Amino acid sequence: MTGELPLPRFEFRPDQPSIWAMLRQGVGNPAAVIPVAILEQPAVQLPGPGAPLIVAAPDLVREVLGGRSESFTRDRFMRRLLRRSWGRGLAAAEGEDWQRQRRAAVPFFRPQMVQQQLAAFAAAADAVLDQLPERAELDLVDFSARIIARIVLEVLVDGEGFADPDAAARDVPALIRRIGRFTLLDLLPLPERLLDFKNGIGRDPAVRRLKALAAQLAAARKLGAARSDMIALLEGVGPIEDNIRGLFPAAMETTVAGLAWAHYVMALRPEWQQQVADEGRALGTSIDLGQLVKTRQVVNEVLRLYPPAPLMARSVAQDMELDGYPLKAGQPVLIAAYAMHRHRQLWDNPDSFDPNRFAPGAAPPDAFMPFGTGPRMCIAAQFAQAEMAVVLAKVLARFVLEPADHQPQVSLQVTTHSVNGLKAVARQRQG
């Protein structure tokens, strides 16, 4: 539509980075060294011996993520990030341990189980909306985090009534910044404990508070009655405290980022906001995803434009060739999901917001992978998409979102987010 406010986007480098730029920027923020050519080509090789190959073609992404464990393994930075958040829990586990924990957790995320949680998603949104005045200037990340924290502490892990979801929502961003911080030291073969110490992980107040909360919740489970949350499925299979602690960043950060972007985009696209609001207002006490057709289209399009995991890393296990690129054992391969979702050869008008790409009956886009693919694909993908749809519909049923005087600065560091926040004005919907 003419006159629409532009949606913010990440700008890849206009040129090929130097080896010095790779060292100075690429370790802590890999997206900063990816050239804009990745939006036109299936893959781009960065300069220097052993430098990453950047991949954005769907067939290559599936080859890297699709289970060829003899050819590709998880990158050491990804292993380190997951260990810092999950310990020995589900997402950080390897081999037989990972398979055992994943098999145990899978039933909780099947469609019929997700359907049973929709009312809880709506109740979490209402609990936060009830606290809003008739008009408010919202920090959309903080607002979304308060809702998702309630879902984490009521659906995924029983918060025992003593866990403060607002406090957890405030602490998780600091946790993510701390565990996702990488420097040139991380390139050296130093002990993991020393690297953690240098990064100040154990001294960070937010990390310590969330760790203490996970320990408290794990200890309480040993004394109380049986529960029916996701963590209950992992009892006796994986480390409970580690899995509770890992849920805070895993179940909050990516979903919060996606939901905040959805709220922001709706503030800029009132015609779609109205359609989502209409579906939200038609919801009764019994909720079915079939009632949220337009809302789910919006969620998918937001996840295309702002994928929660914009970059995924793998390491080459043995010397090989990928699409004509020679790769050495240990060389990193970066899957650029953000670039794939906006690739000039894969999408029509890739930077425009068009939820009709996901209309019923439309062919599933081959290049749409917001939660990855293959054996390590996010186990909670359907849960997160349903969560976002129900919350978005409930929010817009009660409040109109309008643009604020604010221009986001998009970053792809860990998640697709705005380094200076996302803001909108919320006004109580009338009639």
Residue pairs with C-beta under 8 A, 6 or more apart in sequence:
1 271
4 268
4 269
5 268
5 403
7 265
7 268
7 305
7 351
7 353
8 407
8 408
8 409
8 410
8 418
9 305
9 342
9 351
9 410
10 31
10 310
10 338
10 410
10 411
10 412
10 416
11 36
12 31
12 34
12 35
12 36
12 38
12 39
12 339
13 32
13 33
13 34
13 35
13 36
14 35
14 36
15 35
16 35
16 46
16 47
17 25
17 26
17 33
17 35
17 46
17 47
18 47
19 47
19 48
19 51
21 33
22 33
22 46
22 47
22 48
22 51
23 184
25 32
25 33
26 32
26 33
26 46
26 52
27 182
27 183
27 184
27 186
27 187
28 181
28 182
28 183
28 413
29 411
29 412
29 413
30 52
30 311
30 313
30 334
31 310
31 311
31 338
31 411
31 412
31 413
33 46
34 44
34 46
34 54
34 334
34 336
34 339
35 44
37 44
38 44
38 54
38 56
38 336
38 339
39 56
39 339
39 342
39 343
39 344
39 350
40 343
40 344
40 345
41 56
42 55
42 56
42 57
42 60
42 323
43 53
43 54
43 55
43 56
43 57
43 60
43 322
43 323
43 325
44 53
44 54
45 51
45 53
45 54
45 325
46 52
46 53
46 54
50 328
50 330
50 331
50 332
51 331
52 313
52 331
52 332
52 333
52 334
53 322
53 325
53 327
53 331
53 332
53 333
53 334
54 334
54 336
54 339
55 61
55 64
55 322
55 333
55 334
55 335
55 336
56 335
56 336
56 339
56 340
56 343
57 323
57 340
58 340
58 346
58 366
58 367
58 369
60 322
60 323
61 335
61 337
61 340
61 369
61 373
62 373
62 374
63 322
64 72
64 314
64 322
64 333
64 335
65 72
65 312
65 314
65 335
65 372
65 373
65 374
65 376
65 377
66 373
66 374
66 375
67 374
67 375
69 317
70 317
70 318
71 316
71 317
71 318
71 320
72 314
72 315
72 316
72 317
72 333
73 314
73 315
73 317
74 82
74 313
74 314
74 315
74 376
75 313
75 314
75 315
75 332
76 315
77 182
77 186
77 313
78 312
78 313
78 314
79 92
80 182
80 186
80 192
80 195
81 179
81 180
81 414
82 91
82 92
82 246
83 92
83 192
84 179
84 196
84 201
85 91
85 92
85 175
85 179
85 245
85 246
85 248
85 249
85 250
86 92
86 93
86 242
86 243
86 245
86 246
86 250
87 239
87 241
87 242
87 245
87 246
88 97
88 238
88 239
88 242
89 101
89 238
89 239
89 242
89 243
89 245
89 246
90 98
90 101
90 102
90 105
90 234
90 238
90 243
90 246
90 379
91 246
91 250
92 242
92 246
93 101
93 238
97 238
100 237
100 238
101 234
101 237
101 238
101 243
102 379
104 233
104 234
104 237
104 238
105 230
105 233
105 234
105 379
106 379
107 113
107 233
108 230
108 233
109 230
109 379
109 380
109 381
109 382
109 383
111 382
114 382
114 383
114 386
115 288
115 289
117 155
117 383
117 386
118 287
118 288
118 289
118 386
118 390
119 285
119 286
119 287
120 151
120 154
120 155
121 151
121 155
121 386
121 387
121 390
121 391
121 394
122 283
122 287
122 390
122 391
122 394
124 147
124 148
124 150
124 151
124 154
124 391
125 147
125 390
125 391
125 394
125 395
126 394
127 147
127 150
128 143
128 146
128 147
128 150
129 394
129 395
129 398
129 399
132 399
132 426
132 428
134 427
134 428
135 425
135 426
135 427
135 428
136 425
136 426
137 404
137 423
137 424
137 425
137 426
138 263
138 401
138 423
138 424
138 425
138 426
139 421
139 422
139 423
140 260
140 263
140 264
140 421
140 422
140 423
140 424
141 173
141 256
141 257
141 260
141 417
141 418
141 421
141 422
142 169
142 170
143 260
143 263
144 256
144 259
144 260
144 263
144 391
145 169
145 170
145 172
145 173
145 252
145 256
146 165
146 166
146 169
147 259
147 391
148 169
148 251
148 252
148 255
148 256
148 259
148 387
148 391
149 165
149 166
149 168
149 169
149 172
149 252
150 165
151 251
151 387
152 165
152 168
152 247
152 248
152 251
152 252
153 159
153 163
153 165
153 168
155 229
155 230
156 229
156 230
156 231
156 247
156 251
157 217
157 229
157 230
157 231
157 244
157 247
158 217
158 221
158 227
158 229
158 231
159 165
159 217
160 217
160 220
160 224
162 216
163 213
163 216
163 217
167 209
168 210
168 213
168 248
168 252
169 252
170 206
171 206
171 209
171 210
171 248
172 206
172 210
172 248
172 249
172 252
172 253
172 256
173 253
174 204
174 205
174 206
174 207
175 204
175 206
175 207
175 210
175 248
175 249
176 249
176 253
176 414
176 415
178 199
178 200
178 201
178 204
178 206
178 207
179 199
179 201
179 207
179 249
180 413
180 414
181 199
183 198
183 199
185 195
185 198
186 195
196 202
201 207
202 208
210 245
210 248
211 245
214 241
214 242
214 244
214 245
214 248
215 241
217 244
218 240
218 241
218 244
221 227
221 231
221 235
221 240
226 232
230 247
231 240
231 243
231 244
231 247
234 240
234 243
250 380
251 380
253 308
253 414
253 415
254 308
254 309
254 378
254 384
254 415
255 308
255 384
255 387
255 388
257 306
257 308
257 415
257 416
257 417
258 299
258 302
258 303
258 306
258 308
258 370
258 384
258 388
259 387
259 388
259 391
259 392
260 417
260 422
261 302
261 305
261 306
261 416
261 422
262 298
262 299
262 302
262 388
262 392
263 392
263 395
263 401
263 422
263 424
264 408
264 422
264 423
264 424
265 298
265 302
265 305
265 353
266 272
266 273
266 276
266 298
266 392
266 396
266 401
267 273
267 401
267 402
267 403
267 404
267 424
267 425
268 403
269 353
272 294
272 298
272 353
272 355
273 396
273 400
273 401
275 294
275 295
275 298
276 294
276 295
276 298
276 392
276 393
276 396
277 393
277 396
277 397
277 400
277 429
278 294
279 291
279 292
279 293
279 294
279 295
279 393
280 292
280 295
280 392
280 393
280 394
280 395
280 396
280 397
280 398
281 397
282 291
283 291
283 292
283 393
283 394
283 397
287 390
289 296
289 386
289 389
292 389
292 390
292 393
293 360
294 355
295 389
295 392
295 393
296 358
296 385
296 389
297 355
297 356
297 357
297 358
297 359
298 355
298 392
299 385
299 388
299 389
299 392
300 355
300 357
300 358
300 368
300 370
300 385
301 353
301 354
301 355
301 357
301 358
302 388
303 368
303 370
303 385
304 341
304 357
304 365
304 368
304 370
305 341
305 342
305 351
305 353
306 410
306 416
307 337
307 338
307 341
307 369
307 370
307 416
308 370
308 371
308 384
308 415
308 416
309 337
309 370
309 371
309 372
309 378
309 415
310 336
310 337
310 338
310 412
310 415
310 416
311 334
311 335
311 336
311 337
311 338
311 412
312 334
312 335
312 337
312 372
313 332
313 333
313 334
313 335
314 332
314 333
314 335
315 330
315 331
315 332
315 333
316 327
316 328
316 329
316 330
316 331
316 332
316 333
317 329
318 329
319 326
319 327
319 328
319 329
320 326
320 327
321 327
322 333
327 333
335 372
337 369
337 370
337 372
338 412
338 416
340 346
340 367
340 369
341 347
341 350
341 367
341 368
341 370
342 350
342 351
343 350
343 367
344 350
346 366
346 367
347 357
347 365
347 367
356 362
357 365
358 365
370 381
371 377
371 378
371 381
371 384
372 378
378 384
395 401
396 429
397 429
398 428
398 429
399 426
399 427
399 428
399 429
400 426
400 427
400 428
400 429
401 424
401 425
401 426
402 424
402 425
402 426
402 427
403 424
403 425
404 423
404 424
404 425
406 420
406 421
406 422
406 423
408 418
408 420
408 421
408 422
409 418
409 419
409 420
410 416
410 417
410 418
410 419
411 417
411 418
411 419
